[in-house]
Structure formats: structure tokens, C-alpha cells
Amino acid sequence: MERYPDFKFACSQAYQYAVIEQNDPDLFARIRAKAAAGQWIPVGGSWIEPDCNLPWGESICRQFLYGQRYFEQTFGARSSVFWNPDVFGYDAQLPQLMQQAGMSRFLTQKLSWNKFTSPPHHSFHWRGLDGSTVLAHFPPADTYNGSAQVAELRYHAANYKDADRSSDALYLFGYGDGGGGADETMLETLQRARDLQGLPRIQIRSVDEFFDRLAISTPDLATIEGELYLEYHRGTYTTQAETKRLNRACEAGLQALEFVTTVAAACRQPAPSAQEIEALWRTLLVNQFHDIIPGSSIREVYERAEVELAGVAEEAGRRTQAVLETLCDPEDGTWTAINTLGCARAEVASDPDGELRHIVAAPFAAGETTTTDDRVVVAADADGFVLSNARLEARTDRSGLVRSLLHVASGRETFASPAARLLLLDDRPLDFEAWDIDPFALETAREVAGEVSCAVLSDGGLRGEVRFERGLGRASRLAQVIRLDAGADHLEFETTVDWQERKTALKVMFPVACRASNATYETMFGATERPTHANTDADAAKYEVPGHRWADLAEPDFGVSLFSDCRHGYSAFGSQLALTLLRGSELPDPQADIRRHRMRYAIYPHHGDWRRADTVGRALRFERPVLWTKGKPRAPLRHSLLTASPANVIVDTIKPAEDGDGWVVRLYESAGIRAAATLDFGVDIASVWMSNTLEDRIEALATEGRRYRLALRPFQIATLRIFQA
């Protein structure tokens, strides 16, 4: 920079700056000086460059919250650009999440790697699920490692698909993948090529300057709707499964901790500080980096990541229990179930002593043990087993296949043929082994064969269970418990695998008795439809897709949801719903996934489509069981801190405000339907403010005592600042 005063260096990720600030104060001071002079360009607005398929929406909110706060405190300004060039696909809610974190501009590059289709634009408006729009650009040089060679500069200009709409395209030069930045040869070449006949005009500018110039062309730019699906790297939804499971556990644990902390603060009880909770979040956020949580790093990364994530989950649980002890009467030694979710629940659960209970709990409140008229009946014969309650009747054979699942209320059969089929695939991608599942792997699918042992674990009452054990592949073992609870609408599969396979994938397949041209998948704070056919190249590319807690295939009057507690790789072919459970990649980690794994998934047949069936709420309750604590709950937990209606309004997060003043509620409309939401608070409220991800106070809102009404557009995310009376 001293020798080339025109050189500008863009550097993202607040985490990197924080590490340098702590470990090398002199270097950090020099960086800040160059940033003030305009040569060093802090970009991005996120804590790290996160994966954008696997973290839940609240995690992305925290990436932006902690990232933007750091940039503002350190460099005096928030970022206007979400800088995330190397990520394996982009959720359709990101434009809204960006806007709510003060970023109206977006840069990526990875879409140029698409294998089936070529993205139609390099500069465009990207519109998300709720209608929020950001200005997006991905560099036409098809690289974020530009070498400044003449051939590459010419390609950059010739390949720009929007040259007729905008005269500017961004060229990212320097060693970006692995770090190192630009070298002298690149800078000397660019200096000579600035105004050279036969080459594009070159000017080194800051990121904001580029987007300011691009914004002049916005009336002429096209608009792209919905998710930006990367037609590549689909194995990242599954590889390093334990890291992904721990990520889910950390997200659930931290949100539970923040809820009980808010309750404690509301009744003036001691609780962890915002700084203590933020430290746990920061560890989680680092491990959501786009080459950690996707499973595409070396062995040493996962040895560290699993220890760190397990530590976060354990510490969040310990702190949560410590807070609950202050909110319960310790002299009462009974177990109490705590519902940390914004939806009511009535279900069978096992307390820490192993006793089954039927519990009923209001949103964000302690539950009560109650009775239920429903009972599970388990019958066995030579052909297999029948598990039934008032809502479902499941018939399995002695190999573990579900031969029938009757939806009692409608009389509909859930499956078109035997289901819960375990399939092994030859998983040998041509390149990027940990990253990819190639389409030809699907043609190698074969049924798991071999001797199976089975036994009834629980013969009815509140719970019926049948256990199956079998060999799997060359050297692996699988144990599966098929479970039906009293009052349950879903059939659960709790699966444990001692996985020793290499270059092999394991899928579970459910041929459902529904036909639809699209299946629906939960994405962060929303849902996305994707095709079940291969009419076009873009359709065919979506043979494996990311999702969160559920996927659903439905006809207008009947449908089937597939729930998952910690797996993200779904597929729907025709009428077959499938979930990828495990992979056996060897590069870059020869030991990837060789270990014992535990996962839960379930099938939920239902009336109507996923909206009518409350698939969102049911899958959430499935993924996040109740917490248990000793003692009788005191007043703050005996009633809901907050309830929301109608059912498509999901209160996802209740947390203390970052500035220590009041608390924050984040909710979203989950069904794509305009909603007149009503929020009822369990404490006296002085004021409610419309806010954003960064917790700014935007507008004071009218309340009616403890009630507040809010109009939500489809898939809108709303953040509120709450101040108690």
C-alpha cells in the first residue's frame, strides 16, 4: 500500500479483525490507519462469511448483529454490502435479512460454478420471499482469485452478461482462496493495462464506489426471484454430520438460554449477561464458516469444531439450568417440563428419570403433567408389528420396512409402497469429494440387505416402540427404534449408526401416496418450493436440496411431511421423499464421519397442505423437545411470557437487548399468508418499538395494555424492542 497508493484491499469477517486486535495490536493499529485513509476496505457486515444453507435464520441474524456492531465500533461505519463470494447457495430470505441489518447490496461469485445452467445475469436485483430486494453482483471473471493476466481481463469484459445495462463490473484480483492478497506483478500489470487498446478500462475503486456506480443502472437491471441455488456441492448438506448435529444443538440451547434469561430479567432475578451469551454465540458463529459446517475442511478442523460446539451446547445447558433453579421452588423435588418455544405443545415425553409423562405446555412457559384418553397398542405376529393410536396405524415387517401407515381420520394410506427403505449409494464424485454428490450416484442405489433382529421395546400405553438391528454395508451397524406415542400424529424413527463406510452414502426413502409437481422445504424463517421432476436442466439440477426441519409433498386434500432433527439433505423424485443420512468421503478428511451417529426423523401424514397441517409448528416441536428442571415453577414460568396468534405467526426468539435495556422479540410469518398478528404479553408493557436485526429503535408502536397487534406480509420477519412497565 505504501508503494502503490492506488491499491485498495478489501477484507471481510469481523472475527478476523477481532483476532488481530487481540493478538497483534500494532498490526491492528496499522490496519485501522489504512482503513481511515481509504486503502483498506472493511467489507461484509457479518462475523464470518457463513454458510447460507445450514445455519438457522437466527444464526444469520447474529452473524449480522455481531458483525455490524464490530465494524461500527471499530471502523466507525456499518457495512452496506453482504460480502460472501464462496458460499454454496443462498437462501431466499437473505435479501430481507440483509435489509434488516442495514445492507442493501450483495456480492457473490460461486454461482458461476453451476453445472447444469448458467445464471442469466451478473448484475441484478435479487428479490426474496417477502418481496425485499437488494442490488446483487457476481464478478463475470468467474473467480475471486483474479491473476490480472491479459486473457483473464479480456474474458472478464467479454463474459459480462449485463454490459448492455451497466458499464461497470467488479474484478476481484489477488490470492483470495487461502489468503495472501495481490502481489506486485498483478499491480504492475493493472497499472499498465488501465487504458490499453484491446482491454477493458480499469480503475481500482472501493466496493462502495463500485456499487454506487452500479446503482445508477438499477432501472435497467433485471430481477431474480427466490433462492439462488448452487448447482454444485450438494454433499455439503450432509458431510461431517456430527458437526451439523452439534450446530443444531447449539442453536437450540442458546435460544433456550436467552428465553429463560429474559424471564429472569423480567422478574428481577440474576441471569447471565449479554456479553456472556454473546461469547457463546461467537464460538458457534465461527463454526458456521462456509468451509467448516459444510464439512469441507481437514481433520484437524473437526477435531476442534466438535470440542468447541459440544462445549457451547454444554455451557448453554448448564447456564439455562442455573437460571431455571432461580425460577422454580427447589423444595419441590418433582420434574417440571419447560416449553422454550413460541407454540403450545401436548405430547408424551420422558423425564430425566426415564418416566413417561403426557405433558401440556403453553408457549414460553412451564408445562403440566396431565392424563390422555389416547393409548398406543402394539401387536406382533409372524409378519411383523402393528403400532396404533387414535390417529395412526403403522404396520412394519420384521426387516424394519413400514408396509402401511394409515391416517385414521381420512382413511388414507400414506405410502404407495413399502417405506422407510434404507438405501446405500456408491458415492464417488468426480471432484471435490467432501463437497459433492454427483447425479450418477442415484443410479447405484441398492436396498440394505442382511439379517435383521427385532424386538418390542414398549408394548403400548403412552408409547409403543419396536427396535430393529442389522448390519449395514461392509462394516457398519444400524439400530432403529420405530416409535408411536399416544396422541401423536407422526411416526418417529430414532436411528443410531456405527458408520464405517467409505465412498458410500446412506439414504432413507419414503414412497408417498401423493403426486405433486413441487415439494416444499423449510428454509430459514420460511419455505421454498422445488420441483419433483426434471423437465428442464434447472429442474434436473435439484436432485439434492437443502432444508431445515421438514420437507412436504402434498395434494390439495392430503399430504405427507418428513421431519428431521439434524439432517439437511433432502430430495423428492416423483412421489418419493428422501433424506440423506450419512456420507463416506475421504478427501480432505480421510476419517470423515467414521463414528457413531444418532438422528431422528419422522413421517407426518396430514389433511390438506403443509400450511393447513401446521407442519412448521409440529416439526419445530419434534426437533426441540421440552427441557426438564427440578422444582415447582414460580409465577414467571406458570404462564406464557408471550403468545402469538394466528398459528402461522411464529415467535422464534426472545432475548435480552444487546444494550441491556429491555428485551427483543423476533417473529415471522411462516406460511406465505398475510397475517393480522396479535401478541399477548405475560407482563406489563410500557412500550413496544419496531426494530431491526441491529436492535435500533425505529418507531414506537401502539399497544392495548398487554396486547399488541401487528400486520405481517407473507414471510415477513419482524424484530421488536420491548420495554416493561
Protein Blocks (a to p, Z undefined) as FASTA:
>chain_A
ZZmmmbccddehjklmmmmmmmmmmlmmmmmmmmmnomaccehjpabdcdfklpcfklmm
mmmmmmmmmmmmmnopacfbdcdfkbgbjafklmmmmmmnopabdcdfklmmpmkbccfb
fbdcdddfkopacdddddfklpakbghiaklmmmmmmmmmklmmoccdcddedjfbnpji
aafklmmmmmmmmmgghiacdddddfklmmmmmmmmmmmpccdehjdddfehklmmmgok
llmmmmmmmmmmmmmmmmmmmmmmmnopacddfklmmmmmmmmmmmmpcklmnopacfkl
mmmmmmmmmmmmmmmmmmmmmmmmmmpcfklmcdcdddfbfbdcddddddfkopacdddd
dehiaddddddfbdcdddddfklccdddfkbccdddfeopafbdcdfknopafbfbdehi
acddddddfbhkllpccfklmmmgccdedddddddfbgghjbccddddddehjlpccddd
ddddehiabdcdddddddfbehiacddddddfbddfbdcdddehiacdddfbdfbmklmm
mmbccdfkbccdddfkbccddddfkbcbdcdehjaccddfbdcdfbfbfkgoiacddddd
dddddehjfklnommmmmmmmmmccdddedjddfklmpcfbdcddfklccfbdcddfklp
acddddddfkopacddddddfbdcfbdcdddfkopafbdcddehjaccddddehiacddd
dddZZ
